[in-house]
Amino acid sequence: MSFPSCNAAGSSNNRTKFLSAVSPIYALTLLVLCVFSGIVGCGLTNGRQHGLGAGINSGPSPTTPTTVSPGASATAPASSAVDSNTNMVYVVSAGASQGGSNGTFYAISGASNSVVSTLPGLPSPAAVDVNSATNTIYIANAGNNTVSVVSGVSNAVSATIPVGNYPSALVVNPTTNTIYVDNFNDGTVSVIDGATNSVTATVSLTVNRINLIAVDPTLNRIYVGSNQQYAQRIAVIEGTSNSVSGYLNLKGVPQALASDPATHTLFVESNEPVLSGVASTSQIDLFDETTVETSAEPVGAIAVPGFVNSRGLAVNSSASLLYAGNNTSSAIDVLNPYTVTTAIPYSSSGSTVDSLSIDASTNTIYSVYSNSSNSNVGIQVIDGNTNATTANIQLQ
């Protein structure tokens, strides 16, 4: 996803205002939780170590990585990316059968809300992202352990890059022209040089079955996680050295990541019961990306009751708005910046949101949805000014 540029002074002021608004709420939440923990003995600290370098919680250890065969549902069935420079939207879907070479890449015009090109026969594509600076699209193919490089001019594959075992997610840093690929079965991240289309490094993690990734292009910092059970942490990779600098602590299992480079805030949506015996709820933890080197703890949290099984999370830096798919209420929650102000109903009954992308230049939100069998995949197009659905693009 592409974000508008911002000056350093503005970034600092925005972040200060945002975090100062959230911090009182987070402090009150922690106070309440601490009181309850003293009553029910749930042990909220859970022996967590502080400091980024030793920030791995001492809760249940990650289970042995599960080897996923091509086509198994380790990732969301659809993924999307937006190029604000060309007003194009890109979507990949693994296909209804979730296996073999049944996946499809779609290039959609944001001006006409119509599909202008497709690439069928992809081997279980799991993720897509675009480098707006080079007009190049990258597709993670879980079915054959490769990344396809697609020209934004011709919408044709120009190169194929071998990566690790079962690539499940990827993200592009347009500032450095570097692509980072989560390898689900390996627990590694492949680092690709966009100039040479070659893997220049492989980063090993202690987080197993990784399938979540985000980047702050200005800080050149990458965040990697897993939505699998007990994966209550986020790995931090320094793009300058391609090394893990530490892990961020979570109370729940992460479901989606989003980085706001304007405020240098990392948003992590997670869903797990906070207190024993309480119905499962979700929250969005906020991490100050400029201080993660010295603190592995969130600086704030947004409680969103019933916000369970969400996959889509995206931030509009220009409007200071956060959008989150809520598959419990079948609506896209609009947060400004830490309170749900609007709920936009899903346009397709019986579907869930797989991916959210934003074109900040047109203030348009693209919500990619699918049903349980992945036979109904489409895009709900939303006007960010009115929160009204302006189009529904059926893909399959």
PyMOL commands that set and color helices and strands:
alter all, ss='L'
color gray80, all
select helices_A, chain A and resi 8-40+52-54
alter helices_A, ss='H'
color red, helices_A
select strands_A, chain A and resi 78-83+88-93+103-109+114-122+125-131+136-141+146-151+157-162+167-173+178-183+188-193+198-204+212-216+221-225+233-238+243-249+254-260+265-271+282-288+300-304+313-316+321-326+331-335+340-345+352-359+364-370+377-383+388-394
alter strands_A, ss='S'
color yellow, strands_A
deselect
rebuild
show_as cartoon
